[in-house]
Amino acid sequence: MAKGNITSMASLTSDKKSIEALLGTSFTENNHVEIIKSGAKVFESILDCIRNATEIICIEFYMVKDDETGRKLSELLKEKSKEGVKVYVLYDHFGSLLTSRRFWYELKNAGINFRVSHPFRLSAPQSYIYRNHKKLIIIDGVRAFIGSFNIADEYFGYFKNKKMPWRDLGILMEGPIVNVLLERFTESWKRWKGKPIIEISPSPIVSAGVRVIPIFASSAKARRRMKGLFIHSIENSKESILLTTAYFLPSKRMLKAFERASSKGIDLKILLPGKSDVKTIYFASRAYYKKLLNAGVKIYNFQGNVLHAKTSVFDSQWSIIGSTNLDFQSLRRNEESNVGILDKEFGRKMTETFMNDLQKSFEIDSVLWNKRPFYQKILEQISLIMMKIVSF
């Protein structure tokens, strides 16, 4: 075996051990993972897998709307329930606040089990700042989807008026990781008083595949572990860091990590939305640009449709994909669902995906940025102050 390959394998082994130690859990081996880039393709893949379900369907989402996307999914779930497939749906109260009661009533009448997470309580109104921000679908314990999308038209495509869907990214997984994700879903389901989930056979092992580890945050301790993993990954990168996030409000510790990484000559690129559905966060995030640009960090704004993906690629071999944004809400309060994949070939594909997105983006020039209108600087600082007040 060539010396370079031996060194590479040793590096992967070292990374594996440090990641497992930080998260307090282990990688699963031999999984098949497929990147699905287009919103429409993600939704069609989800529907195809659900159509073929024979035992169980588990769905956990921040937002489920009763728009065309939500109704397409609900009608299919009703059909599967009539066939005898057990269906479990867990959604966030705030995220799905505008979804009609009739939508849930019809699901209940079809025999579908559903629970709501983080409902508003008069006895503890302060707890309503917490969200279940997960995006997870598991079919028969054999296949699982995870990513940055919700169940709504804006994520998968406006079928009637043909508007462009948001730029999201999902992955389809098969192999032992699916059993682990089903266990995580079951834990959430029990927490919100769901009826016991039927037992199913373990997912078959894929003959050859990649290492995958769950990176879920359902408690303060888990969120600290998740934040620690992001910092560790930034600080231990040797060549490149490629970050994509919809909402960007980094902590002081993360900013310092970015600055240190850039000072070591690491190619650090951050892809952010050119337009956003949350204007306050959009302007607040721009308040960090000057500091990062001065440190040598390259910042890009995605053009066209809304960027909603949340991905990280370190040294083209360690990737994190899921629901976590690099902002106060995700890192301090939300329940989040991500997976980490330690594999060079998969890392290469994620790097390719990132570079393709850069073709639809423009780089922020530090000289021009400093010359932007004064009113924009004021708006950015006011927005940042507002976000910090809301977040504490």
Secondary structure, DSSP 8 states (H G I E B T S, - for coil): --HHHHHHHHHHHHHHHHHHHHHTS--EEEEEEEEE-SHHHHHHHHHHHHHT-SSEEEEEES-B-SSHHHHHHHHHHHHHHHTT-EEEEEEETTTTTTS-HHHHHHHHHTT-EEEEES---TT-GGGGG--B--EEEEETTTEEEEES--BSHHHH--TTT-----B--EEEEESHHHHHHHHHHHHHHHHTT-------------SS-EEEEEEEE-SHHHHHHHHHHHHHHHHT-SSEEEEE-SSB---HHHHHHHHHHHHTT-EEEEEEESS-S-HHHHHHHHTTHHHHHHTT-EEEEE-SS-B---EEEETTTEEEEES--BSHHHHHT-BEEEEEEE-HHHHHHHHHHHHHHHTTEEE--HHHHHTS-HHHHHHHHHHHHHHHHHH-
